Amino acid sequence: MFCSTFGARRIGLGAALIVGGLVWLVSGAGHAQMAAPTAAPAPDSVAAVVDGIQIRQSEVTAMIESLPDQYRQMPFPVLYPALLDRLIDGKLLGVAGRARKLQDQPDVKRKLSAFEDRLVQEAYLTSEIKAQVTDEALKKRYEASIKDHAAKEEVRARHILLDSEDKAKAVIADLKKGGDFAALAKARSTDPAGAQGGDLGFFSAEQMVPEFSEAAFKLKPGEITQAPVKSSFGWHVIKVEEHRTAAPPSFEDSREELSQEMSRELITTIIAALRGKAKVERFNLDGTPMKAN
C-alpha cells in the first residue's frame, strides 16, 4: 500500500509505465517475448541485472498488485516480459535520480519518511494479526458463534397478496375448485413476488411480519390457509411448499468472515492500548491547544 502524495504519484507513474508496456504487449508487438515459461520461477530467483543491481522474481510478482483489474486477469507468463521491462526502466530512473542526489532533497526525504512510516505501520499490524488470528483462535470463535446461532426452522412458501378480504376469499374459493396457485398469484397478486408465482423462497419466522409467520409455520407442505391472513401489507393467501432446518455454516465457509471480524477487533484493541500508553497533545488550526474530549 502507498500513502501521501508520494504514494499517489508513485502509483500513477508506475501504472502509466506498466499499462503502456502491457498495451504494447497485448497488441502483438514483441510476440516472441511472450513465449515465457508456463510456470513462474521461484520467488527468490534473479529476473534481471541492471548495472550490477539485481531484480528479483518476487519484485515482478509484486507489480501485479498495482495493475488495473483487466490486466491482473491475464496469465503471468504473458505479463512477465512487460513487467520486467518496467522494473528495469524503474531501476534506471532510480540510479539516474540518485546520481543527481535527488534523494537528499528535503521534500523527497519527507515523503520517503512518510512512506516508510506507513510500511512500518502495516508491517506491525500484519505481524500482530498473524500471531493472534490463528486457526485455533478462529475455531474457538466459530464454536462460540454457532452456539448463539442454533439451527433454525425455515419454510418455503408462496403467497398471493390482495387489497381486500373479499378478494382473498375469492382466491381461496378458486383454489378449492382446483385452481393453480402459481397461476392465480401471477394474475391477481399485488406483491412483486406474484411474477414468480408468489414464490418467497425459504425464510425463518423472524424474517416476516408476525401474522404471516404464525400462519405459514403452522401449515404442512402442500397446505393452503383456509382463511385470509391480514397484515399491515394487506390480505394474504399462503401455501407452504417445504419445511427444513437450516444448519449453521461450516467453519470453512465462515473462516474468511471470522478472520476479518477478528482482525478488525484486534486492530481496534491494539490502537486503544497504544493510545492508553502514549501522551498525545492536540492543537487547533490556529496553534492553540485543543481541549480534551
C-alpha positions in Angstrom: 0.0 0.0 0.0 1.0 3.6 -0.6 0.1 6.8 1.2 0.6 10.6 0.8 1.3 12.5 -2.3 4.5 10.5 -2.8 2.5 7.3 -2.8 -0.2 8.6 -5.2 2.4 9.9 -7.7 4.4 6.7 -7.5 1.2 4.7 -8.2 0.3 7.0 -11.1 3.7 6.8 -12.7 4.1 3.1 -12.1 0.7 2.4 -13.5 1.4 4.5 -16.6 4.6 2.7 -17.3 3.1 -0.7 -16.7 0.0 -0.2 -18.7 2.0 1.4 -21.5 4.1 -1.7 -21.7 1.1 -4.1 -21.5 -0.7 -2.3 -24.3 2.3 -2.9 -26.4 2.5 -6.5 -25.3 -1.2 -7.3 -25.9 -1.2 -5.5 -29.3 1.1 -8.2 -30.7 4.4 -6.3 -30.9 7.2 -8.3 -29.4 5.3 -11.5 -29.8 8.4 -13.6 -29.5 8.9 -12.4 -25.9 5.5 -13.8 -24.9 6.8 -17.3 -25.2 7.6 -17.3 -21.5 7.7 -20.5 -19.4 4.3 -21.8 -18.3 5.3 -21.7 -14.6 6.7 -18.8 -12.7 10.3 -19.2 -11.4 11.0 -19.4 -7.7 10.2 -16.1 -6.0 13.9 -15.5 -5.0 15.4 -16.1 -8.4 17.1 -13.3 -10.3 15.0 -11.9 -13.1 17.4 -9.3 -14.4 20.7 -7.5 -13.5 20.9 -3.7 -14.3 24.4 -2.3 -14.0 25.1 -4.8 -11.2 21.7 -4.3 -9.5 19.6 -7.4 -9.2 15.9 -7.5 -9.8 14.3 -10.5 -8.1 11.3 -12.6 -9.3 9.4 -11.5 -6.2 9.5 -7.9 -7.4 7.9 -8.8 -10.7 5.2 -10.8 -9.0 4.5 -7.9 -6.6 3.9 -5.5 -9.5 0.8 -7.4 -10.5 -1.0 -5.9 -7.5 -0.6 -2.4 -9.0 -2.2 -3.3 -12.3 -5.7 -2.5 -13.4 -8.2 -5.4 -13.0 -8.3 -6.2 -16.7 -4.6 -6.9 -16.7 -4.4 -8.8 -13.5 -6.6 -11.5 -15.0 -4.0 -12.2 -17.7 -1.7 -15.3 -17.3 1.6 -14.5 -15.6 3.8 -15.7 -18.5 2.0 -13.1 -20.7 2.5 -10.3 -18.2 6.1 -11.2 -17.3 8.1 -9.5 -20.2 6.3 -6.2 -19.8 6.5 -6.1 -16.0 10.2 -7.0 -16.1 10.8 -4.2 -18.6 9.0 -1.7 -16.4 11.2 -2.8 -13.4 14.3 -2.3 -15.5 13.2 1.2 -16.5 12.4 2.0 -12.9 15.9 0.9 -11.7 17.5 3.0 -14.4 15.4 6.1 -13.4 16.3 5.5 -9.8 20.0 5.3 -10.5 19.8 8.5 -12.6 18.0 10.3 -9.8 20.4 9.2 -7.2 23.3 10.3 -9.3 21.9 13.9 -9.0 21.5 13.4 -5.2 17.7 13.9 -5.5 17.2 11.6 -2.5 18.8 14.3 -0.4 16.3 16.9 -1.2 14.2 17.9 1.9 10.9 17.3 0.1 11.9 13.9 -1.1 13.2 12.9 2.4 10.0 14.0 4.0 7.9 11.9 1.5 10.2 8.9 1.9 9.9 9.1 5.6 6.1 9.2 5.4 6.1 6.2 3.0 8.5 4.3 5.3 6.3 5.1 8.3 3.2 3.7 6.5 5.0 0.5 5.6 6.2 0.0 9.2 2.6 0.6 10.5 1.3 -2.1 8.1 4.1 -4.5 9.0 3.4 -4.1 12.7 -0.4 -4.7 12.3 0.2 -7.6 10.0 2.6 -9.3 12.4 0.2 -8.9 15.3 -2.7 -10.2 13.3 -0.7 -13.2 12.1 0.3 -14.0 15.6 -3.2 -13.8 17.1 -5.6 -14.6 14.3 -4.7 -18.3 14.2 -6.7 -21.4 13.2 -7.1 -22.3 16.9 -8.5 -18.8 17.7 -10.8 -18.8 14.7 -12.2 -22.2 15.6 -12.8 -21.1 19.2 -14.7 -18.1 17.8 -16.6 -20.3 15.4 -17.7 -22.7 18.2 -19.0 -19.7 20.2 -20.8 -18.3 17.3 -22.7 -21.4 16.3 -23.9 -21.8 20.0 -25.6 -18.4 19.5 -26.9 -19.3 16.1 -28.6 -22.6 16.6 -30.2 -24.4 13.7 -33.4 -22.6 12.6 -36.6 -23.9 11.1 -37.4 -22.4 7.7 -40.2 -22.8 5.3 -40.5 -22.2 1.6 -43.9 -20.6 0.8 -45.9 -18.9 -1.9 -48.4 -16.2 -1.2 -51.0 -14.1 -3.0 -51.4 -10.6 -1.7 -54.7 -8.8 -2.1 -56.1 -5.4 -1.0 -59.4 -6.8 0.4 -60.6 -9.7 2.4 -63.3 -10.5 -0.1 -60.8 -10.8 -2.9 -58.7 -13.1 -0.8 -61.7 -15.3 0.0 -62.5 -15.4 -3.7 -58.9 -16.7 -4.4 -59.3 -19.4 -1.7 -62.6 -20.5 -3.3 -60.9 -20.8 -6.7 -58.1 -22.8 -5.2 -60.6 -25.2 -3.5 -62.1 -25.7 -7.0 -58.7 -26.9 -8.3 -57.1 -23.5 -9.3 -53.4 -23.4 -9.8 -51.7 -21.3 -7.0 -48.9 -20.0 -9.1 -51.2 -19.0 -12.0 -53.5 -17.2 -9.6 -50.6 -15.4 -8.0 -49.4 -14.1 -11.4 -52.9 -13.0 -12.3 -54.1 -11.4 -9.0 -51.3 -10.8 -6.5 -50.3 -7.2 -5.8 -46.9 -8.3 -4.5 -43.9 -8.2 -6.8 -43.4 -12.0 -6.0 -46.6 -12.6 -8.0 -44.5 -12.5 -11.1 -42.7 -15.7 -9.8 -46.0 -17.4 -8.9 -45.8 -15.9 -5.4 -42.7 -17.8 -4.5 -40.9 -16.3 -1.5 -38.2 -18.9 -1.2 -37.0 -20.1 2.2 -37.4 -17.8 5.2 -37.2 -18.0 9.0 -40.0 -16.8 11.3 -38.3 -13.5 12.2 -37.9 -12.5 8.6 -41.6 -12.0 8.0 -44.3 -10.0 9.9 -45.6 -11.9 12.8 -49.1 -12.6 11.4 -47.6 -14.0 8.2 -45.0 -16.2 10.0 -47.5 -17.5 12.5 -49.8 -18.7 9.8 -47.1 -20.1 7.5 -45.2 -22.1 10.1 -48.5 -23.9 11.1 -49.1 -25.2 7.6 -47.8 -28.6 6.4 -46.2 -28.9 3.0 -48.8 -28.6 0.3 -51.4 -26.9 2.7 -53.1 -23.6 2.0 -54.5 -21.1 4.5 -58.3 -21.7 4.8 -58.9 -18.1 5.7 -57.2 -14.9 4.6 -54.3 -13.7 6.8 -54.3 -10.0 7.5 -51.1 -8.0 7.9 -50.1 -4.4 7.5 -49.5 -5.2 3.8 -52.9 -6.4 3.1 -54.6 -9.8 2.9 -52.5 -12.9 2.2 -53.3 -16.4 0.9 -50.4 -18.6 1.8 -49.3 -22.0 0.5 -46.3 -23.8 2.2 -44.1 -25.8 -0.2 -41.5 -27.2 2.2 -40.1 -27.2 5.8 -36.4 -27.5 6.6 -33.9 -27.0 9.4 -31.2 -24.6 8.3 -27.8 -25.7 9.8 -25.2 -23.0 10.6 -22.5 -22.5 8.1 -19.4 -24.7 8.3 -16.1 -23.5 9.7 -14.5 -23.3 6.3 -17.4 -21.3 5.0 -17.1 -18.9 7.9 -13.4 -18.7 8.1 -12.9 -15.6 6.0 -15.7 -13.6 7.7 -14.4 -14.7 11.1 -10.9 -13.7 10.2 -11.9 -10.2 9.0 -14.1 -9.7 12.1 -11.3 -10.8 14.5 -8.7 -8.7 12.6 -10.9 -5.5 12.9 -11.4 -6.1 16.6 -7.7 -6.7 17.1 -6.7 -3.5 15.3 -9.1 -1.5 17.4 -7.7 -3.1 20.6 -4.1 -2.5 19.6 -4.7 1.1 18.8 -6.6 1.7 22.0 -3.7 0.1 24.0 -1.1 2.3 22.3 -3.2 5.4 22.9 -3.5 4.5 26.6 0.3 4.4 27.0 1.1 7.5 25.0 0.9 11.2 25.8 -1.0 12.8 23.0 -1.3 16.6 22.6 -3.7 18.1 20.0 -3.6 21.6 18.6 -6.2 23.6 16.7 -5.6 25.2 13.3 -4.5 28.4 15.0 -1.9 26.6 17.1 -3.8 26.8 20.4 -4.1 23.6 22.5 -7.2 21.6 21.7 -9.5 20.8 24.6 -9.6 17.2 25.7 -12.8 15.3 24.9 
